[in-house]
């Protein structure tokens, strides 16, 4: 029994290195090392029960949030980008080179390329925002867990810093 408890405590300690770097536990009432390990393990379990967060378990991958982006064509462009580009290109082509047809073709290609790039940048920004939000939530859960664990240990006569 003592051996399995020790193995569980060591596994827990190894898995939650980040938390161990943040909290130091001192046996203020002369508790033995064995009792401290037992108390730390029980306080870990209590903190997990109270917060619903276990730092020893990896966080699940965040589900992709629905994006509020404009619809795109199968090629990744915003619908109508080519038409708008062709219209602008036709005007410029007619004015500059007396060739509205070539201007329209060039304008359509340029507008579609710009549209694809803008859509890719928007998707990348949304993904980055989702990752930052997930990291912030993870950090908040870890902080709540740390407070609960510290409260439990302090209640058992340890100094936690």
N, C-alpha and C positions, 0 to 999 in steps of 0.2 A: 504494500500500500504506500509506504513512504517513498519507495523507489519510483513508482508510477507517478506520484505527486511531484517528485523532484523532476522527473523527465518532462512532465507537462509544464511545470514552471519554467524550465530551461527552454522548452520549445516556444512558450509564450514570450519569453524574454528575447529570444533570437528573432522572432517574427515582428516584434514591436520595437525595433531599435530606435525609431524616431521618437517614440514616446519615452523610452528609457533615457534618451539624451535630454529630454525636457524635464523629467521629474527625478528628484533624488529623495530617497526614503531613509530616514535615520531612526533607529530604535530608541526613542527618547526615554522609555521606561525600562531599558535594559533587556528587551526581548531578545531571545536567542535567534541565531541565524535561521534555524529550522522553523521556528514560529513565524519569523518574518516572511520566509518564503511561502508558508501556508497562508498567512494573512494577505500577502500580495496577490496570491492566486485567487483567494476568495473575493477580495476586493475587485479584482479584474472581472470575475464572473458577475458580481453585483453591478458594476459600472456598465457592463454590456447589457444586462437586464434593464437597467434604468434608462439607458440612452438608445438602445437598439443598434449600437455601433460596436464592432469588434475590430480593433486596429490590427489584429493578427490575421484577419482575412482580407484578401485583396478586394478593392472596390470593384463593383460590377461596371462594365463599360457603359457609358451613358448612351441611352437610346437617342437616335437622331431626332431632333425636334422638327416639327413641320416648319417649312420655310415659307415666309410670306413674300416670296419673290415672284416677279412677273413670269407668266408662262413663257416657255421657250420652245423653239422648234426642235426636231430631232438632231439638228446640227449644232444646237446650243445658242442660237441667235434669238433675239426678241422678235416676235412676229411683226412684220412690216418694216424692219430695219433696212432690208435691201431695197424696198420700194422708195422709202424716204431718201436713202443714199442715192438711188438712181435719179430721183427728181432733182436733188441738189447738184449731182454730177452733170446732168443734162444742161442745167442752167449755166454752170461754170464752163462746161465744154463748149457751149454755143458762144458764150461771150469771149472766151480766150482763144479758141481754135476753130470756131465755126464748125464744130463737130459734136453735136448734142448726143449722138448715138454712142461714141466712144466715151464721152464724159459720163453718160448714164451707166455704162458697164463698169467703169472705174469707180464711180461713186457707190454703186451697189456692192462691189467687192469690199471696198474700204469700210462701208457702214456695217456690213456683216462681220468683218474682222473685229471692228471696234466693239460691236455688240457682244460677240463671244468673249472678248477680253473683259469687258465690264461685268458680264454674268459670272465668269470664273472668279474675278476679284470679290464679287459680292458673296459667292458661295464660300470662299476661303475666309472672309471676314465673319460670316455666320458660324462656321465651324470653330474658329478661334474663340468667338464669344461663348459658344457652348462649352468648350473645354475650360475656359476660365471660370464659368459658372459652376461646372462640376468640381473643379479644384477648390473653389471657395466653399462649396457645400461640404466637401470632404474635410477641409480645414476646420469648419465650424463643428462638425461631428466629432473630430478628434479633440477639439478644445472641450466640448461638453463631456466626453468620455474622461479626459484628464481631470476635470473638476470633480466628477463623480468618484473616480478612483481615489483622488486625494482626500475627499470628504470621508470616505470609508476608512482609509488608512489613519487619518487624523482621529477619527472616532475610536480607533483601536490603540491609540497612544503613540503614534509615529509622528515625526516632523517631516513634512513633505515640502520640498522646494523645487 
